[in-house]
Amino acid sequence: MTRIADPTAFILANTRLQPVPHAPEISLWLADEVTPIWRLTEEELGEMGLPPPFWAFAWAGGQGLARWLLDHPEEVAGKRVLDFAAGSGLVGVAAIKAGAASVLCADIDPFCGAAVALNAQANNTPLAFTAADLLDAPPPEVDVICAGDVFYERPMAERVLAWLNLAAGRGTRILVGDPLRTYFPKSGFDLLAEYAVPTTRELEDSAVKRTRVWTVSGAAT
């Protein structure tokens, strides 16, 4: 993928710092509309047909998972946390605010490193970042893996599910935020919470999305 000259400047020029609807304790650099920043992202990278700029929005699953962590700090307090497919770093910010000892945000999108750094600074929550595709290796040695909105596409969902089950089998706590996207597994997860998350019809099929937080209960299928 084409190298971006200055992703930080791009984000600051095309987003604004604003509270997250379902977790207003957190403010992120977010876009107000999908289509303009999507087009600008393609122009910046010199590529067409790119996936949406996930880092530029607070997606329903991430918002639900962030709310869960803020309301249940005992889940991550003093623990090592991985925010997988971190996007904006919303869940990672929430984990630090809830008392996590450390958080590693991971995402392969070329803008995410800059987005996570800006959002970490805005919330005074130190976050580490990696652009490595963690699915290519065994799950890292952490206490908790958080994953929001990762079941929207079949190939990705299948890879993530196998990887999360491997981590769970080694004793890692898995927390997933998902508004029952198409490829969310039909079994193997225990429901922890359900929220009505404000979103936008540009991103979702409704202005409020029923979003659930789950943990792995066994071998999901």
C-alpha positions in Angstrom: 0.0 0.0 0.0 1.2 3.5 -0.8 3.1 5.3 2.0 1.3 8.3 3.5 3.4 11.4 3.8 1.8 12.7 7.0 -1.1 10.7 8.4 -1.3 12.9 11.5 -1.8 16.0 9.5 -4.4 14.3 7.4 -6.4 13.2 10.4 -6.2 16.7 12.1 -7.3 18.3 8.8 -10.3 16.0 8.2 -11.7 15.1 11.6 -12.6 16.9 14.8 -12.2 16.0 18.5 -15.6 15.0 19.8 -17.1 12.9 22.6 -18.1 9.3 21.8 -21.9 9.0 22.0 -22.1 5.9 24.2 -18.9 6.6 26.2 -18.8 10.4 26.5 -15.9 10.2 29.0 -13.8 9.6 25.9 -13.2 12.0 23.1 -11.8 10.9 19.7 -10.7 12.5 16.5 -13.7 11.5 14.3 -15.1 12.3 10.9 -18.6 13.7 10.7 -19.5 12.0 7.4 -18.4 8.8 5.8 -18.2 9.5 2.1 -16.0 12.6 2.0 -13.2 11.1 4.2 -13.4 7.8 2.5 -12.8 9.6 -0.9 -10.0 11.7 0.7 -8.4 8.5 2.1 -8.4 6.9 -1.4 -6.9 10.1 -2.9 -4.2 10.3 -0.1 -3.2 6.6 -0.7 -3.6 6.8 -4.5 -5.8 3.7 -4.4 -9.5 3.1 -5.2 -11.8 0.5 -3.7 -10.3 0.7 -0.2 -12.3 -0.5 2.9 -13.9 2.3 4.9 -11.7 4.3 7.2 -12.6 2.4 10.4 -10.3 4.7 12.4 -12.4 7.7 11.7 -15.6 6.5 13.3 -16.8 5.1 16.6 -18.4 1.9 15.4 -21.2 0.3 17.4 -19.3 -2.8 18.7 -16.4 -0.7 19.9 -18.7 1.7 21.6 -20.4 -1.1 23.4 -17.2 -2.7 24.4 -15.7 0.6 25.6 -18.9 1.2 27.7 -18.5 -2.3 29.2 -14.9 -1.7 30.3 -15.7 1.7 31.8 -18.6 0.2 33.8 -16.6 -3.0 34.8 -13.1 -1.8 35.4 -12.3 -5.0 37.3 -12.2 -6.8 34.0 -9.0 -5.1 33.0 -7.6 -3.4 36.1 -3.9 -4.1 36.5 -3.9 -6.4 33.4 -2.2 -6.5 30.0 -4.7 -5.8 27.3 -4.7 -6.1 23.5 -7.1 -3.9 21.5 -7.3 -6.0 18.4 -8.3 -4.3 15.1 -8.2 -1.2 17.1 -9.3 1.4 14.5 -9.4 4.7 16.5 -8.1 3.0 19.7 -11.4 3.7 21.4 -11.4 0.4 23.3 -7.8 0.8 24.2 -8.5 4.2 25.7 -11.4 2.8 27.7 -9.2 0.0 29.0 -6.5 2.4 30.3 -9.2 4.6 31.9 -10.5 1.4 33.6 -7.1 0.8 35.1 -5.3 -1.6 32.6 -1.6 -1.9 33.3 -0.8 -1.7 29.6 -2.6 -1.7 26.3 -1.3 -2.7 22.9 -3.5 -1.5 20.0 -3.1 -3.5 16.8 -4.4 -2.6 13.3 -3.1 -3.0 9.7 -4.8 0.2 8.4 -2.0 2.7 7.5 -3.7 5.6 9.3 -4.4 3.8 12.6 -1.0 4.3 14.2 -1.4 8.1 13.9 -5.1 7.9 14.9 -4.3 5.9 18.0 -1.5 8.2 19.0 -3.7 11.3 18.6 -6.6 9.8 20.6 -4.2 8.5 23.3 -2.8 12.0 23.7 -6.3 13.6 23.7 -7.4 11.3 26.6 -4.1 11.2 28.4 -4.0 7.4 28.1 -0.7 5.9 27.0 -1.2 3.3 24.3 1.3 1.1 22.4 0.7 0.3 18.8 1.6 -2.3 16.2 0.8 -2.5 12.5 1.6 -6.2 12.3 -1.1 -8.6 11.2 -1.3 -10.5 14.5 -3.5 -13.2 12.9 -0.3 -14.5 11.2 1.2 -15.5 14.5 0.0 -17.1 17.8 -1.9 -14.7 20.0 0.4 -12.6 22.2 1.0 -13.1 25.9 -1.7 -10.8 27.3 -4.4 -11.2 29.9 -7.3 -9.8 27.9 -8.0 -9.5 24.2 -10.7 -7.0 23.2 -12.2 -7.1 19.7 -14.9 -4.8 18.4 -16.7 -5.1 15.1 -14.5 -7.9 13.6 -17.2 -10.1 12.2 -18.4 -8.0 9.2 -16.6 -10.1 6.5 -16.4 -13.8 6.1 -12.7 -14.4 5.5 -11.8 -12.0 8.4 -14.4 -13.5 10.7 -13.1 -17.0 10.2 -9.5 -16.1 10.8 -10.3 -14.0 13.9 -12.5 -16.7 15.4 -9.9 -19.4 15.1 -7.3 -17.0 16.6 -9.5 -15.9 19.5 -10.4 -19.5 20.3 -6.7 -20.3 20.4 -6.1 -17.5 22.8 -9.1 -18.5 25.0 -7.7 -22.0 25.1 -4.5 -20.7 26.6 -6.5 -18.9 29.3 -6.7 -15.4 27.8 -10.0 -13.5 28.6 -11.7 -12.6 25.3 -14.1 -9.7 25.2 -16.0 -9.0 21.9 -18.3 -6.1 21.0 -20.6 -6.8 18.1 -24.1 -5.6 16.9 -24.7 -9.1 15.5 -23.1 -8.6 12.2 -23.6 -11.1 9.5 -20.7 -13.4 10.3 -20.9 -13.2 14.1 -20.8 -16.9 15.3 -24.0 -18.5 16.3 -22.5 -20.3 19.2 -19.6 -20.4 21.6 -20.1 -17.0 23.2 -21.7 -15.9 26.5 -23.6 -12.7 26.5 -22.3 -10.1 29.1 -24.3 -7.0 28.2 -26.6 -5.4 25.6 -26.7 -1.7 24.8 -28.6 0.7 22.5 -25.7 2.5 20.9 -26.2 5.8 19.0 -24.7 5.6 15.5 -25.5 7.0 12.1 -27.4 5.6 9.1 -24.3 6.4 7.0 -22.4 3.6 8.9 -25.3 1.3 10.0 -28.8 0.4 9.0 -30.3 2.4 11.8 -29.6 5.5 14.0 -29.4 3.3 17.1 -27.8 -0.1 17.0 -28.5 -2.9 19.4 -25.0 -3.9 20.4 -23.8 -6.8 22.6 -20.7 -7.6 24.6 -19.7 -11.2 24.7 -16.9 -13.5 26.0 -15.8 -16.8 24.5 -17.4 -19.7 26.3 -16.0 -22.6 24.3 -15.3 -23.6 20.8 -17.3 -21.2 18.7 -18.8 -22.2 15.3 
